Amino acid sequence: MGAYDGRSRADLQAQLTALLSAYDQLMAGQQVAQASYSQSDGAKSVTYRATDLGLLDGAISILQQKLGIIRRARRQIRFVYS
C-alpha cells in the first residue's frame, strides 16, 4: 500500500498545489520553502531546503501520476543531412 492510496482526489490536488508552490519558491532562489495543505485527517506542513529539490521533484512526479497528469520528456531532435 502506497502513501497516497486511499486519499481523495481533492486531497491529492491540494498537496500537489502546495508542493508546486514550494518548488517555485526554491527555483526563485529562496533557501527554505514550506508546503502546507489540509486533508481529511488534518493539516500537514513540510519544510524543504534548496538541497531537497530532487526529493521535491520526485514527490511532485508521484502526485502527478496518481492524478493522471503525465509528464513526458520531449522527443529527441534529429538532424537529417542530405
Biotite code that builds the C-alpha atoms (Angstrom):
import biotite.structure as struc

atoms = struc.array([
    struc.Atom([0.000, 0.000, 0.000], chain_id="A", res_id=1, res_name="MET", atom_name="CA", element="C"),
    struc.Atom([1.433, 3.349, -1.032], chain_id="A", res_id=2, res_name="GLY", atom_name="CA", element="C"),
    struc.Atom([1.479, 6.601, 0.864], chain_id="A", res_id=3, res_name="ALA", atom_name="CA", element="C"),
    struc.Atom([-1.106, 8.162, -1.448], chain_id="A", res_id=4, res_name="TYR", atom_name="CA", element="C"),
    struc.Atom([-3.524, 5.223, -1.655], chain_id="A", res_id=5, res_name="ASP", atom_name="CA", element="C"),
    struc.Atom([-6.984, 5.868, -0.266], chain_id="A", res_id=6, res_name="GLY", atom_name="CA", element="C"),
    struc.Atom([-6.770, 9.650, -0.416], chain_id="A", res_id=7, res_name="ARG", atom_name="CA", element="C"),
    struc.Atom([-9.370, 11.654, -2.241], chain_id="A", res_id=8, res_name="SER", atom_name="CA", element="C"),
    struc.Atom([-8.599, 13.465, -5.465], chain_id="A", res_id=9, res_name="ARG", atom_name="CA", element="C"),
    struc.Atom([-9.150, 16.812, -3.706], chain_id="A", res_id=10, res_name="ALA", atom_name="CA", element="C"),
    struc.Atom([-6.553, 15.917, -1.047], chain_id="A", res_id=11, res_name="ASP", atom_name="CA", element="C"),
    struc.Atom([-4.021, 14.924, -3.697], chain_id="A", res_id=12, res_name="LEU", atom_name="CA", element="C"),
    struc.Atom([-4.698, 18.097, -5.695], chain_id="A", res_id=13, res_name="GLN", atom_name="CA", element="C"),
    struc.Atom([-4.263, 20.288, -2.588], chain_id="A", res_id=14, res_name="ALA", atom_name="CA", element="C"),
    struc.Atom([-0.956, 18.619, -1.791], chain_id="A", res_id=15, res_name="GLN", atom_name="CA", element="C"),
    struc.Atom([0.243, 18.957, -5.391], chain_id="A", res_id=16, res_name="LEU", atom_name="CA", element="C"),
    struc.Atom([-0.606, 22.664, -5.394], chain_id="A", res_id=17, res_name="THR", atom_name="CA", element="C"),
    struc.Atom([1.334, 23.197, -2.157], chain_id="A", res_id=18, res_name="ALA", atom_name="CA", element="C"),
    struc.Atom([4.355, 21.259, -3.425], chain_id="A", res_id=19, res_name="LEU", atom_name="CA", element="C"),
    struc.Atom([4.398, 23.149, -6.723], chain_id="A", res_id=20, res_name="LEU", atom_name="CA", element="C"),
    struc.Atom([4.331, 26.431, -4.812], chain_id="A", res_id=21, res_name="SER", atom_name="CA", element="C"),
    struc.Atom([7.293, 25.310, -2.679], chain_id="A", res_id=22, res_name="ALA", atom_name="CA", element="C"),
    struc.Atom([9.139, 24.197, -5.822], chain_id="A", res_id=23, res_name="TYR", atom_name="CA", element="C"),
    struc.Atom([8.573, 27.604, -7.421], chain_id="A", res_id=24, res_name="ASP", atom_name="CA", element="C"),
    struc.Atom([9.890, 29.353, -4.310], chain_id="A", res_id=25, res_name="GLN", atom_name="CA", element="C"),
    struc.Atom([13.064, 27.256, -4.291], chain_id="A", res_id=26, res_name="LEU", atom_name="CA", element="C"),
    struc.Atom([13.613, 27.790, -8.007], chain_id="A", res_id=27, res_name="MET", atom_name="CA", element="C"),
    struc.Atom([13.232, 31.542, -7.446], chain_id="A", res_id=28, res_name="ALA", atom_name="CA", element="C"),
    struc.Atom([16.235, 31.470, -5.132], chain_id="A", res_id=29, res_name="GLY", atom_name="CA", element="C"),
    struc.Atom([14.799, 31.063, -1.667], chain_id="A", res_id=30, res_name="GLN", atom_name="CA", element="C"),
    struc.Atom([16.817, 28.736, 0.542], chain_id="A", res_id=31, res_name="GLN", atom_name="CA", element="C"),
    struc.Atom([13.818, 27.385, 2.507], chain_id="A", res_id=32, res_name="VAL", atom_name="CA", element="C"),
    struc.Atom([10.231, 26.842, 1.378], chain_id="A", res_id=33, res_name="ALA", atom_name="CA", element="C"),
    struc.Atom([7.284, 25.452, 3.293], chain_id="A", res_id=34, res_name="GLN", atom_name="CA", element="C"),
    struc.Atom([4.363, 23.497, 1.853], chain_id="A", res_id=35, res_name="ALA", atom_name="CA", element="C"),
    struc.Atom([1.177, 23.459, 3.946], chain_id="A", res_id=36, res_name="SER", atom_name="CA", element="C"),
    struc.Atom([-2.055, 21.743, 2.990], chain_id="A", res_id=37, res_name="TYR", atom_name="CA", element="C"),
    struc.Atom([-5.031, 20.228, 4.738], chain_id="A", res_id=38, res_name="SER", atom_name="CA", element="C"),
    struc.Atom([-6.582, 16.879, 4.071], chain_id="A", res_id=39, res_name="GLN", atom_name="CA", element="C"),
    struc.Atom([-9.268, 14.725, 5.605], chain_id="A", res_id=40, res_name="SER", atom_name="CA", element="C"),
    struc.Atom([-7.168, 13.723, 8.628], chain_id="A", res_id=41, res_name="ASP", atom_name="CA", element="C"),
    struc.Atom([-5.850, 17.215, 9.450], chain_id="A", res_id=42, res_name="GLY", atom_name="CA", element="C"),
    struc.Atom([-3.368, 19.846, 8.336], chain_id="A", res_id=43, res_name="ALA", atom_name="CA", element="C"),
    struc.Atom([0.121, 18.907, 7.184], chain_id="A", res_id=44, res_name="LYS", atom_name="CA", element="C"),
    struc.Atom([3.216, 21.056, 6.843], chain_id="A", res_id=45, res_name="SER", atom_name="CA", element="C"),
    struc.Atom([6.571, 20.175, 5.260], chain_id="A", res_id=46, res_name="VAL", atom_name="CA", element="C"),
    struc.Atom([9.693, 22.325, 5.034], chain_id="A", res_id=47, res_name="THR", atom_name="CA", element="C"),
    struc.Atom([12.039, 21.921, 2.070], chain_id="A", res_id=48, res_name="TYR", atom_name="CA", element="C"),
    struc.Atom([15.524, 23.348, 1.608], chain_id="A", res_id=49, res_name="ARG", atom_name="CA", element="C"),
    struc.Atom([17.216, 24.160, -1.674], chain_id="A", res_id=50, res_name="ALA", atom_name="CA", element="C"),
    struc.Atom([19.198, 20.919, -1.398], chain_id="A", res_id=51, res_name="THR", atom_name="CA", element="C"),
    struc.Atom([15.924, 18.934, -1.303], chain_id="A", res_id=52, res_name="ASP", atom_name="CA", element="C"),
    struc.Atom([14.924, 19.982, -4.827], chain_id="A", res_id=53, res_name="LEU", atom_name="CA", element="C"),
    struc.Atom([15.315, 16.450, -6.228], chain_id="A", res_id=54, res_name="GLY", atom_name="CA", element="C"),
    struc.Atom([13.193, 14.977, -3.437], chain_id="A", res_id=55, res_name="LEU", atom_name="CA", element="C"),
    struc.Atom([10.535, 17.608, -4.016], chain_id="A", res_id=56, res_name="LEU", atom_name="CA", element="C"),
    struc.Atom([10.550, 16.945, -7.763], chain_id="A", res_id=57, res_name="ASP", atom_name="CA", element="C"),
    struc.Atom([10.084, 13.225, -7.111], chain_id="A", res_id=58, res_name="GLY", atom_name="CA", element="C"),
    struc.Atom([7.096, 13.849, -4.823], chain_id="A", res_id=59, res_name="ALA", atom_name="CA", element="C"),
    struc.Atom([5.538, 16.105, -7.465], chain_id="A", res_id=60, res_name="ILE", atom_name="CA", element="C"),
    struc.Atom([6.023, 13.419, -10.129], chain_id="A", res_id=61, res_name="SER", atom_name="CA", element="C"),
    struc.Atom([4.346, 10.753, -7.985], chain_id="A", res_id=62, res_name="ILE", atom_name="CA", element="C"),
    struc.Atom([1.357, 13.004, -7.277], chain_id="A", res_id=63, res_name="LEU", atom_name="CA", element="C"),
    struc.Atom([1.025, 13.902, -10.951], chain_id="A", res_id=64, res_name="GLN", atom_name="CA", element="C"),
    struc.Atom([0.992, 10.203, -11.856], chain_id="A", res_id=65, res_name="GLN", atom_name="CA", element="C"),
    struc.Atom([-1.681, 9.482, -9.223], chain_id="A", res_id=66, res_name="LYS", atom_name="CA", element="C"),
    struc.Atom([-3.794, 12.354, -10.597], chain_id="A", res_id=67, res_name="LEU", atom_name="CA", element="C"),
    struc.Atom([-3.321, 11.232, -14.197], chain_id="A", res_id=68, res_name="GLY", atom_name="CA", element="C"),
    struc.Atom([-1.112, 14.175, -15.154], chain_id="A", res_id=69, res_name="ILE", atom_name="CA", element="C"),
    struc.Atom([1.738, 12.582, -17.065], chain_id="A", res_id=70, res_name="ILE", atom_name="CA", element="C"),
    struc.Atom([4.954, 14.468, -17.604], chain_id="A", res_id=71, res_name="ARG", atom_name="CA", element="C"),
    struc.Atom([6.619, 13.409, -20.802], chain_id="A", res_id=72, res_name="ARG", atom_name="CA", element="C"),
    struc.Atom([10.109, 14.121, -21.938], chain_id="A", res_id=73, res_name="ALA", atom_name="CA", element="C"),
    struc.Atom([10.488, 15.960, -25.191], chain_id="A", res_id=74, res_name="ARG", atom_name="CA", element="C"),
    struc.Atom([11.148, 13.905, -28.261], chain_id="A", res_id=75, res_name="ARG", atom_name="CA", element="C"),
    struc.Atom([14.768, 13.765, -29.316], chain_id="A", res_id=76, res_name="GLN", atom_name="CA", element="C"),
    struc.Atom([15.649, 16.194, -32.090], chain_id="A", res_id=77, res_name="ILE", atom_name="CA", element="C"),
    struc.Atom([17.291, 14.508, -35.036], chain_id="A", res_id=78, res_name="ARG", atom_name="CA", element="C"),
    struc.Atom([19.032, 16.246, -37.850], chain_id="A", res_id=79, res_name="PHE", atom_name="CA", element="C"),
    struc.Atom([18.753, 14.923, -41.378], chain_id="A", res_id=80, res_name="VAL", atom_name="CA", element="C"),
    struc.Atom([21.657, 15.689, -43.675], chain_id="A", res_id=81, res_name="TYR", atom_name="CA", element="C"),
    struc.Atom([21.046, 15.392, -47.368], chain_id="A", res_id=82, res_name="SER", atom_name="CA", element="C"),
])
